């Protein structure tokens, strides 16, 4: 069983497991007193949230492909969490209200596989997965649509480039479907608390890890950059920590300790204390001047359901997403409420307006903007031919070309409807009936480390290294890729008999791999944001709906960009290999060779 250590651990207990602490090539004895305990680990993970806990699970997972995995020396790992340890998953399921929470993540199939079979099975058995095998994306100022379905991933699953989640999860009735009848998932929405609790439940059963909650890191001493390349390996990272505990008498007590590690991993979020304390990770930041509004809604089941579909409609100032979440275990009850999560990105002023609305007003506004089908592209030229030479024939030709392009784009949209039954029509998203729980808002910004993810004996993962716009759902997926890559390289170092964090060999490989992926993802999402903010019709997303849908306030340049974007969406949707490539990339499939 994993131990949730008390820093006042008895000297005998400390000696029983840590009587000889190896730091590189030398050994040193432990010291343990009532309020001070010194421990050394191979890896310390700062941050016990989704990213940090999954990294710990991956490090302890010995079911790898390495022929040396069965002979790998046990890793000594510590997981530090500033808050109290999460409750068990059973406690959440049995004691919480039976409504989903808006703080959730859209995880790709590859990211879901990093949770491991047992965690996935428990989340599935407790009905905490909002699985979707279809995705519909459309624009407010054009006819173009993007339809992704599970069939787009069939080839990747069959070739082994993408994990088959059906093989990791037992079906509810205990019977496995034939592989030919399975429909691959595009992803699943998972709440933060059940996800973290399920992973912690698995960690609690492993004696190789120490789970330290209510821990505040007060100082960090890490080797400098010039220590790499020396004959002697750099010294370990040393941290001073303080832990708050409640005594038997009910009073709060602070215990102090000193911890050291061959590798410190910062998984403590966008405002990472580890990153800021070390001061060796300058960041690139960019404000989107946008704010996200999120909440959970109950659907009006009389007007359809989610049908395992993720919906996203792009408005002038940002997208609205309606995402499937878990619902009642009693699916046979037609009267059981059905839920979905809303993520609405818009300007700060409009977001504040949405946050000020009552629940009923918010639902009315949401349905008015989301439950609308594709539109026609606004004209590239206004009625007065503004900006055109005062030559009648040129104006006439320009108008005809304008009409031809917009008609061709509409025809291209309709041409894709006949490809297969799963994507031959536009599905109107279900209407929402009421808000369940609070309506929350948070500012959106881009950030990425400027020079690299690593320093001597330190590595950054997840939001500590990068944050992205939520429009593509890549935030946590990018962090999951970080921890998988780092866990593989740490195990390689151990199998090779090398120092986990004292050589640049493995950390440099991690840095190179993730910098390319991180910058590519952050840049790609930023490009999509800039592309979709170009619209020929600009209006208040929560007030002037008529102007938005009628094409008023047309801006010629933005209309041209918008038409090009619309044509591009239709091309992607209509060309099967290209669409499947996009779907596989979003799912995390390995590239075909």
C-alpha positions as CSV (number, residue, x, y, z in Angstrom):
1,X,0.0,0.0,0.0
2,X,1.2,3.5,-0.8
3,X,1.9,5.5,2.3
4,X,0.5,9.0,3.0
5,X,3.5,10.0,5.1
6,X,3.5,12.1,8.2
7,X,6.7,14.1,8.5
8,X,6.9,13.1,12.1
9,X,7.4,9.5,11.0
10,X,9.2,7.4,13.6
11,X,12.9,6.9,13.1
12,X,12.4,3.1,12.9
13,X,9.9,3.4,10.1
14,X,12.2,5.7,8.2
15,X,15.1,3.3,8.6
16,X,13.0,0.3,7.6
17,X,12.7,1.6,4.0
18,X,15.2,4.4,3.6
19,X,18.1,3.4,5.8
20,X,20.4,3.8,2.8
21,X,19.5,6.6,0.4
22,X,21.5,6.4,-2.8
23,X,22.3,9.7,-4.4
24,X,24.1,9.0,-7.7
25,X,27.4,7.3,-6.7
26,X,27.4,7.9,-3.0
27,X,25.2,6.9,0.0
28,X,24.2,8.9,3.0
29,X,22.2,8.1,6.1
30,X,18.8,9.4,6.9
31,X,18.1,11.8,9.7
32,X,14.6,11.8,11.3
33,X,13.4,14.0,14.1
34,X,9.9,15.0,15.3
35,X,9.6,17.9,13.0
36,X,12.2,17.2,10.4
37,X,12.6,14.2,8.1
38,X,15.0,13.9,5.2
39,X,14.0,11.6,2.4
40,X,15.6,11.0,-1.0
41,X,13.7,9.9,-4.1
42,X,14.5,9.0,-7.7
43,X,11.6,11.3,-8.8
44,X,9.5,13.9,-7.0
45,X,6.4,15.1,-8.7
46,X,5.2,18.5,-7.6
47,X,1.4,18.6,-8.2
48,X,-1.0,15.7,-7.6
49,X,-3.7,16.8,-10.2
50,X,-4.5,15.0,-13.4
51,X,-1.1,15.4,-15.0
52,X,1.0,14.7,-12.0
53,X,-0.9,11.6,-10.8
54,X,-1.0,10.1,-14.3
55,X,2.8,10.6,-14.5
56,X,3.2,8.7,-11.2
57,X,1.0,5.9,-12.5
58,X,3.0,5.6,-15.7
59,X,6.3,5.5,-13.8
60,X,5.1,2.7,-11.7
61,X,3.6,0.7,-14.6
62,X,6.0,-2.1,-15.5
63,X,3.9,-3.5,-18.3
64,X,6.0,-1.9,-21.0
65,X,7.6,-3.3,-24.1
66,X,11.1,-3.2,-22.7
67,X,12.7,-6.6,-22.3
68,X,14.4,-5.1,-19.2
69,X,11.2,-4.0,-17.5
70,X,11.0,-7.2,-15.4
71,X,14.5,-6.6,-14.1
72,X,14.1,-2.8,-13.6
73,X,15.0,-1.7,-10.1
74,X,12.0,-0.2,-8.2
75,X,11.7,3.5,-8.6
76,X,11.3,5.6,-5.5
77,X,8.6,8.2,-6.3
78,X,7.0,10.9,-4.2
79,X,3.8,12.7,-5.3
80,X,3.4,16.1,-3.6
81,X,0.0,17.8,-3.4
82,X,-0.7,21.2,-1.9
83,X,-4.3,20.4,-1.1
84,X,-5.7,17.5,0.8
85,X,-5.6,14.1,-0.9
86,X,-8.7,13.5,-3.1
87,X,-11.5,11.3,-1.8
88,X,-11.9,7.8,-3.3
89,X,-13.9,7.4,-6.4
90,X,-16.5,5.4,-4.6
91,X,-16.9,8.2,-2.1
92,X,-17.6,10.7,-4.9
93,X,-20.1,8.4,-6.6
94,X,-22.0,7.5,-3.4
95,X,-22.0,10.9,-1.7
96,X,-22.0,13.6,-4.5
97,X,-25.1,14.9,-6.1
98,X,-25.9,13.0,-9.3
99,X,-25.1,15.8,-11.7
100,X,-21.9,16.3,-13.6
101,X,-19.5,19.1,-12.9
102,X,-18.4,21.7,-15.5
103,X,-14.7,21.3,-14.6
104,X,-14.0,18.5,-17.0
105,X,-11.6,17.6,-19.8
106,X,-12.1,16.3,-23.4
107,X,-9.5,13.5,-23.6
108,X,-8.4,11.8,-26.8
109,X,-8.2,8.0,-27.1
110,X,-4.5,8.0,-26.7
111,X,-4.7,10.2,-23.5
112,X,-7.4,7.9,-22.1
113,X,-5.1,4.9,-22.7
114,X,-2.5,6.5,-20.4
115,X,-4.9,6.2,-17.5
116,X,-4.5,2.4,-17.8
117,X,-7.1,-0.4,-18.0
118,X,-8.1,-0.5,-14.3
119,X,-8.7,3.3,-14.1
120,X,-10.6,3.3,-17.3
121,X,-12.7,0.3,-16.2
122,X,-13.6,2.0,-12.9
123,X,-14.5,5.2,-14.6
124,X,-16.7,3.3,-17.0
125,X,-18.3,1.1,-14.4
126,X,-19.1,4.1,-12.3
127,X,-20.5,5.9,-15.3
128,X,-18.1,8.8,-15.3
129,X,-17.2,8.8,-19.0
130,X,-18.9,11.1,-21.5
131,X,-18.0,9.1,-24.5
132,X,-18.5,10.6,-28.0
133,X,-17.9,8.9,-31.4
134,X,-19.0,11.8,-33.5
135,X,-18.1,15.5,-33.8
136,X,-19.9,18.3,-35.7
137,X,-18.3,21.7,-36.3
138,X,-20.0,24.5,-38.3
139,X,-19.8,28.2,-38.7
140,X,-22.3,31.0,-38.3
141,X,-21.5,32.9,-41.5
142,X,-21.2,30.1,-44.0
143,X,-22.5,26.7,-45.1
144,X,-19.4,24.6,-44.3
145,X,-19.4,21.8,-41.8
146,X,-16.9,19.4,-40.5
147,X,-18.1,15.9,-39.5
148,X,-15.7,13.5,-37.8
149,X,-16.9,10.1,-36.8
150,X,-15.4,7.0,-35.2
151,X,-15.1,5.4,-38.6
152,X,-12.4,7.9,-39.4
153,X,-10.2,6.1,-36.9
154,X,-10.9,2.5,-38.1
155,X,-7.7,2.3,-40.2
156,X,-5.5,3.6,-37.4
157,X,-7.0,1.2,-34.9
158,X,-6.7,-1.8,-37.2
159,X,-3.0,-1.0,-38.0
160,X,-2.1,-0.6,-34.4
161,X,-1.3,3.1,-34.6
162,X,-4.1,3.9,-32.2
163,X,-5.2,2.0,-29.1
164,X,-8.4,0.1,-29.2
165,X,-10.2,1.3,-26.1
166,X,-12.8,-1.5,-26.4
167,X,-10.0,-3.9,-25.5
168,X,-9.2,-1.9,-22.3
169,X,-12.8,-1.6,-21.0
170,X,-15.2,-4.3,-20.2
171,X,-18.6,-3.8,-21.6
172,X,-21.5,-3.3,-19.1
173,X,-23.0,-6.7,-20.0
174,X,-19.7,-8.5,-19.9
175,X,-19.9,-9.4,-23.6
176,X,-17.4,-8.1,-26.1
177,X,-18.6,-6.9,-29.4
178,X,-17.1,-8.3,-32.6
179,X,-14.2,-6.0,-33.8
180,X,-15.9,-5.3,-37.1
181,X,-19.0,-3.9,-35.2
182,X,-17.0,-1.7,-32.9
183,X,-17.1,2.0,-33.5
184,X,-13.9,3.7,-32.2
185,X,-14.2,6.6,-29.8
186,X,-13.2,10.1,-30.8
187,X,-12.8,10.8,-27.2
188,X,-14.5,11.2,-23.8
189,X,-15.3,14.1,-21.5
190,X,-14.1,13.2,-17.9
191,X,-14.6,15.4,-14.8
192,X,-11.5,16.4,-13.0
193,X,-12.4,15.0,-9.5
194,X,-13.4,11.5,-10.5
195,X,-10.4,11.3,-12.9
196,X,-7.9,12.3,-10.2
197,X,-9.6,10.2,-7.5
198,X,-9.5,7.1,-9.7
199,X,-5.8,7.5,-10.4
200,X,-5.0,8.2,-6.7
201,X,-7.0,5.0,-5.8
202,X,-4.6,3.0,-7.9
203,X,-1.6,4.8,-6.5
204,X,-2.7,4.1,-2.9
205,X,-2.4,0.4,-3.5
206,X,1.3,0.7,-4.6
207,X,4.0,0.6,-2.0
208,X,6.6,2.1,-4.3
209,X,5.2,5.6,-4.0
210,X,4.8,8.1,-1.1
211,X,1.7,10.3,-1.4
212,X,2.3,13.6,0.5
213,X,-0.7,15.9,0.7
214,X,-1.1,19.3,2.3
215,X,2.5,20.0,1.4
216,X,3.7,23.5,0.6
217,X,7.2,23.8,-1.0
218,X,8.9,26.8,0.6
219,X,12.3,26.7,-1.2
220,X,14.1,24.8,-3.9
221,X,17.8,24.4,-4.5
222,X,18.6,23.0,-7.9
223,X,22.0,22.6,-9.7
224,X,22.9,25.3,-12.2
225,X,23.2,24.8,-15.9
226,X,27.0,24.8,-15.9
227,X,27.0,21.6,-13.8
228,X,26.1,19.5,-16.8
229,X,29.0,18.0,-18.6
230,X,31.2,17.8,-15.6
231,X,32.9,14.6,-14.6
232,X,30.9,14.5,-11.4
233,X,27.1,14.5,-11.8
234,X,25.2,17.5,-10.5
235,X,23.9,17.4,-7.0
236,X,20.3,16.4,-6.3
237,X,17.5,18.9,-6.1
238,X,16.8,19.8,-2.5
239,X,13.5,21.2,-1.3
240,X,12.3,22.6,2.0
241,X,8.6,21.8,2.6
242,X,6.0,22.5,5.1
243,X,3.0,20.3,5.8
244,X,-0.2,21.2,7.7
245,X,-1.7,18.5,9.8
246,X,-4.5,18.3,12.4
247,X,-3.5,17.0,15.8
248,X,-5.5,14.7,17.9
249,X,-6.7,17.7,19.8
250,X,-8.0,19.3,16.7
251,X,-5.3,22.0,16.4
252,X,-3.4,22.8,13.2
253,X,0.2,22.0,13.2
254,X,2.9,22.7,10.7
255,X,5.6,20.1,10.2
256,X,8.8,20.8,8.2
257,X,10.9,18.5,6.1
258,X,13.7,18.4,3.6
259,X,13.3,16.3,0.5
260,X,15.8,15.6,-2.3
261,X,15.5,13.9,-5.7
262,X,17.4,13.0,-8.7
263,X,14.6,14.5,-10.8
264,X,12.0,17.1,-9.8
265,X,9.0,17.2,-12.1
266,X,6.9,20.4,-12.1
267,X,3.2,19.4,-12.6
268,X,1.8,22.2,-10.5
269,X,-0.2,24.0,-13.1
270,X,-0.1,27.3,-15.1
271,X,1.1,29.3,-12.0
272,X,3.7,26.7,-11.2
273,X,5.6,27.5,-8.0
274,X,8.5,25.3,-9.1
275,X,8.9,27.1,-12.4
276,X,8.8,30.5,-10.8
277,X,11.0,29.6,-7.9
278,X,13.8,28.3,-10.1
279,X,13.6,31.3,-12.4
280,X,15.2,29.5,-15.3
281,X,12.1,29.0,-17.5
282,X,11.2,32.3,-19.2
283,X,7.7,32.1,-20.8
284,X,6.1,33.4,-24.0
285,X,2.6,34.7,-23.2
286,X,-0.2,36.1,-25.3
287,X,-3.6,37.2,-24.1
288,X,-6.4,36.3,-26.5
289,X,-8.6,39.1,-25.0
290,X,-11.2,36.3,-24.6
291,X,-12.9,34.7,-21.7
292,X,-14.5,31.3,-21.5
293,X,-17.9,30.7,-19.8
294,X,-18.6,27.2,-18.7
295,X,-21.4,25.4,-17.0
296,X,-23.4,22.1,-17.0
297,X,-26.9,22.2,-18.5
298,X,-29.8,19.8,-18.4
299,X,-31.1,19.0,-21.9
300,X,-34.6,19.2,-23.1
301,X,-35.0,15.5,-23.9
302,X,-38.2,16.3,-25.9
303,X,-36.0,17.9,-28.5
304,X,-33.4,15.3,-29.0
305,X,-30.3,14.1,-27.2
306,X,-26.5,14.3,-27.7
307,X,-26.3,11.0,-29.6
308,X,-22.7,10.6,-28.5
309,X,-21.8,13.8,-30.4
310,X,-19.7,16.8,-29.5
311,X,-21.1,20.0,-31.1
312,X,-19.1,23.2,-31.8
313,X,-20.5,26.3,-33.5
314,X,-18.2,29.2,-34.4
315,X,-19.5,32.7,-33.7
316,X,-17.7,36.0,-34.6
317,X,-16.0,36.2,-31.2
318,X,-15.4,32.6,-30.4
319,X,-16.9,29.1,-30.4
320,X,-19.7,27.5,-28.4
321,X,-19.2,23.9,-27.6
322,X,-21.8,21.5,-26.2
323,X,-20.1,18.3,-25.0
324,X,-21.5,15.0,-23.8
325,X,-21.0,14.1,-20.2
326,X,-21.9,11.1,-18.0
327,X,-25.6,10.6,-17.3
328,X,-27.8,8.5,-15.1
329,X,-26.9,4.9,-14.8
330,X,-30.6,4.1,-15.3
331,X,-30.5,4.7,-19.1
332,X,-33.8,2.8,-19.5
333,X,-35.6,5.6,-17.7
334,X,-36.7,8.0,-20.4
335,X,-37.6,10.6,-17.9
336,X,-34.1,10.6,-16.3
337,X,-32.4,14.0,-16.9
338,X,-29.7,14.2,-19.6
339,X,-26.8,16.6,-19.2
340,X,-24.1,18.3,-21.2
341,X,-21.3,20.7,-20.6
342,X,-21.1,24.1,-22.2
343,X,-17.9,25.9,-23.0
344,X,-18.5,29.4,-24.6
345,X,-15.5,31.6,-25.6
346,X,-16.2,35.2,-26.3
347,X,-15.0,38.7,-25.5
348,X,-14.5,39.7,-21.8
349,X,-17.4,42.2,-21.9
350,X,-19.8,39.6,-23.4
351,X,-18.6,36.9,-21.1
352,X,-19.3,39.2,-18.1
353,X,-22.7,39.8,-19.5
354,X,-23.4,36.1,-19.8
355,X,-22.2,35.6,-16.2
356,X,-24.6,38.3,-15.0
357,X,-27.7,36.5,-16.5
358,X,-30.1,34.4,-14.6
359,X,-30.2,30.7,-15.3
360,X,-33.3,31.1,-17.5
361,X,-31.8,34.0,-19.4
362,X,-28.6,32.2,-20.0
363,X,-30.5,29.2,-21.4
364,X,-32.5,31.4,-23.7
365,X,-29.3,33.0,-25.0
366,X,-27.5,29.7,-25.4
367,X,-30.2,28.1,-27.3
368,X,-30.6,31.1,-29.6
369,X,-26.9,31.0,-30.6
370,X,-26.2,27.3,-30.6
371,X,-29.4,25.8,-32.0
372,X,-29.1,27.2,-35.5
373,X,-27.9,25.5,-38.7
374,X,-25.4,26.5,-41.3
375,X,-25.8,29.9,-43.1
376,X,-24.8,31.3,-46.4
377,X,-21.6,33.2,-46.9
378,X,-22.0,36.9,-46.7
379,X,-21.4,38.8,-49.9
380,X,-17.8,39.9,-50.5
381,X,-19.0,43.2,-51.9
382,X,-21.6,45.5,-50.4
383,X,-24.5,46.8,-52.5
384,X,-22.6,50.1,-53.2
385,X,-19.5,48.3,-54.7
386,X,-17.4,50.2,-52.1
387,X,-13.7,49.9,-52.9
388,X,-14.3,49.0,-56.6
389,X,-13.4,51.2,-59.6
390,X,-16.3,53.2,-60.9
391,X,-16.5,51.1,-64.1
392,X,-19.8,49.4,-64.5
393,X,-18.5,46.3,-66.2
394,X,-15.9,45.6,-63.5
395,X,-18.5,45.9,-60.8
396,X,-20.8,43.6,-62.6
397,X,-18.0,41.0,-63.1
398,X,-17.0,41.2,-59.5
399,X,-20.6,40.7,-58.3
400,X,-20.9,37.7,-60.6
401,X,-17.7,36.2,-59.3
402,X,-18.8,36.8,-55.8
403,X,-22.1,35.0,-56.4
404,X,-20.3,32.1,-58.2
405,X,-17.9,31.5,-55.4
406,X,-20.5,31.5,-52.7
407,X,-22.8,29.2,-54.7
408,X,-19.9,26.9,-55.4
409,X,-19.1,26.7,-51.6
410,X,-22.7,25.9,-50.8
411,X,-22.8,23.2,-53.5
412,X,-19.5,21.7,-52.2
413,X,-21.1,21.5,-48.7
414,X,-24.1,19.6,-50.1
415,X,-21.9,17.3,-52.1
416,X,-20.3,15.9,-49.0
417,X,-23.7,14.9,-47.6
418,X,-23.9,11.8,-49.7
419,X,-20.6,10.2,-48.7
420,X,-21.9,7.9,-46.0
421,X,-25.1,7.6,-43.8
422,X,-23.1,8.8,-40.7
423,X,-22.4,12.2,-42.2
424,X,-25.0,12.9,-44.8
425,X,-27.0,15.5,-42.9
426,X,-26.7,18.3,-40.4
427,X,-27.7,17.3,-36.9
428,X,-29.3,20.1,-34.9
429,X,-27.8,20.1,-31.3
430,X,-30.3,19.5,-28.6
431,X,-31.9,22.4,-26.8
432,X,-31.0,23.1,-23.2
433,X,-33.7,23.2,-20.5
434,X,-31.9,24.7,-17.5
435,X,-28.5,25.4,-15.9
436,X,-27.3,22.8,-13.3
437,X,-24.7,24.2,-10.9
438,X,-22.7,27.4,-11.2
439,X,-21.8,29.3,-14.3
440,X,-18.1,30.0,-14.3
441,X,-15.7,32.1,-16.3
442,X,-12.0,32.2,-16.8
443,X,-9.6,34.2,-18.9
444,X,-8.0,32.6,-22.0
445,X,-4.3,33.0,-22.8
446,X,-1.5,31.3,-24.6
447,X,1.7,30.5,-22.8
448,X,4.8,28.4,-23.6
449,X,8.3,28.0,-22.2
450,X,10.7,30.1,-24.3
451,X,13.9,28.0,-24.2
452,X,13.0,24.5,-23.1
453,X,11.1,22.1,-20.8
454,X,14.1,21.1,-18.8
455,X,17.0,22.3,-16.6
456,X,19.5,20.2,-14.7
457,X,17.4,17.7,-12.6
458,X,14.2,19.5,-13.4
459,X,11.5,18.9,-16.0
460,X,8.2,20.7,-16.7
461,X,5.0,19.0,-17.8
462,X,1.4,20.1,-18.5
463,X,0.3,23.6,-17.8
464,X,3.5,24.4,-16.1
465,X,5.1,24.3,-19.5
466,X,2.2,25.5,-21.8
467,X,-1.4,26.6,-21.9
468,X,-3.6,26.8,-25.0
469,X,-7.0,28.0,-26.1
470,X,-9.7,25.4,-25.3
471,X,-11.3,25.5,-28.7
472,X,-9.5,22.3,-29.9
473,X,-9.6,20.5,-26.6
474,X,-5.8,20.0,-26.7
475,X,-4.8,21.4,-23.3
476,X,-4.8,18.3,-21.1
477,X,-4.0,16.0,-24.1
478,X,-0.8,17.9,-24.6
479,X,0.1,17.5,-21.0
480,X,-0.7,13.8,-21.2
481,X,1.7,13.5,-24.1
482,X,4.4,15.2,-21.9
483,X,4.1,12.7,-19.0
484,X,4.0,9.7,-21.3
485,X,7.2,10.9,-23.1
486,X,8.9,11.7,-19.9
487,X,8.0,8.4,-18.2
488,X,9.4,6.4,-21.2
489,X,12.7,8.2,-21.0
490,X,13.0,7.9,-17.2
491,X,12.5,4.1,-17.5
492,X,15.1,4.0,-20.3
493,X,17.5,5.8,-18.0
494,X,16.9,3.3,-15.2
495,X,17.1,0.3,-17.5
496,X,20.5,1.6,-18.8
497,X,21.8,2.0,-15.3
498,X,22.1,5.8,-15.8
499,X,21.3,8.7,-13.6
500,X,17.6,9.7,-14.0
501,X,18.2,13.5,-14.1
502,X,21.9,14.0,-13.9
503,X,22.8,13.6,-17.5
504,X,21.6,15.7,-20.4
505,X,21.0,12.7,-22.6
506,X,17.5,11.7,-21.6
507,X,16.3,15.2,-20.5
508,X,17.5,16.6,-23.8
509,X,15.5,14.0,-25.7
510,X,12.4,14.9,-23.7
511,X,13.0,18.6,-24.3
512,X,13.4,18.1,-28.1
513,X,10.4,15.9,-28.4
514,X,8.0,18.0,-26.5
515,X,9.2,21.4,-27.7
516,X,8.4,20.4,-31.2
517,X,5.0,19.0,-30.2
518,X,4.2,21.8,-27.8
519,X,5.1,24.6,-30.2
520,X,3.3,22.9,-33.0
521,X,0.1,22.4,-31.0
522,X,0.1,25.9,-29.4
523,X,0.9,27.5,-32.8
524,X,-1.8,25.4,-34.6
525,X,-4.5,26.2,-32.1
526,X,-3.5,29.9,-32.2
527,X,-3.7,29.9,-36.0
528,X,-7.2,28.4,-35.8
529,X,-8.3,31.0,-33.3
530,X,-7.1,33.8,-35.6
531,X,-8.6,32.2,-38.7
532,X,-12.1,31.8,-37.1
533,X,-12.1,35.2,-35.6
534,X,-12.2,36.6,-39.2
535,X,-15.8,37.0,-40.0
536,X,-17.7,39.0,-42.6
537,X,-20.4,39.8,-40.0
538,X,-19.4,41.2,-36.6
539,X,-22.1,41.6,-34.0
540,X,-22.6,41.2,-30.3
541,X,-22.8,37.4,-29.7
542,X,-25.4,37.8,-27.0
543,X,-27.5,40.7,-28.2
544,X,-27.8,41.4,-31.9
545,X,-28.5,37.9,-33.3
546,X,-30.5,39.2,-36.3
547,X,-27.5,41.2,-37.6
548,X,-25.3,38.2,-37.0
549,X,-27.4,35.9,-39.2
550,X,-28.4,38.4,-41.8
551,X,-24.9,39.4,-42.9
552,X,-25.1,43.1,-41.8
553,X,-21.9,45.0,-41.0
554,X,-20.0,43.2,-43.8
555,X,-16.3,43.7,-43.9
556,X,-14.9,42.9,-47.3
557,X,-11.4,41.7,-46.3
558,X,-12.8,39.5,-43.4
559,X,-15.5,38.2,-45.8
560,X,-12.8,37.0,-48.2
561,X,-10.9,35.3,-45.4
562,X,-14.1,33.8,-44.1
563,X,-15.0,32.4,-47.5
564,X,-11.5,30.9,-47.9
565,X,-11.9,29.3,-44.4
566,X,-15.3,28.0,-45.4
567,X,-14.0,26.5,-48.6
568,X,-11.1,24.9,-46.7
569,X,-13.5,23.3,-44.2
570,X,-15.5,21.8,-47.1
571,X,-12.3,20.5,-48.7
572,X,-11.2,18.8,-45.5
573,X,-14.7,17.3,-44.9
574,X,-15.0,16.2,-48.5
575,X,-11.6,14.5,-48.9
576,X,-11.7,11.3,-46.9
577,X,-7.9,10.8,-46.5
578,X,-7.4,14.4,-45.5
579,X,-10.3,14.3,-43.0
580,X,-9.1,11.0,-41.5
581,X,-5.6,12.4,-41.1
582,X,-7.0,15.3,-39.1
583,X,-9.1,12.9,-37.0
584,X,-6.1,10.7,-36.4
585,X,-3.9,13.6,-35.3
586,X,-6.5,14.8,-32.9
587,X,-6.9,11.3,-31.5
588,X,-3.1,11.0,-30.9
589,X,-2.5,8.2,-33.4
590,X,1.1,7.4,-34.4
591,X,2.1,8.5,-37.8
592,X,2.1,5.7,-40.5
593,X,5.5,4.9,-41.9
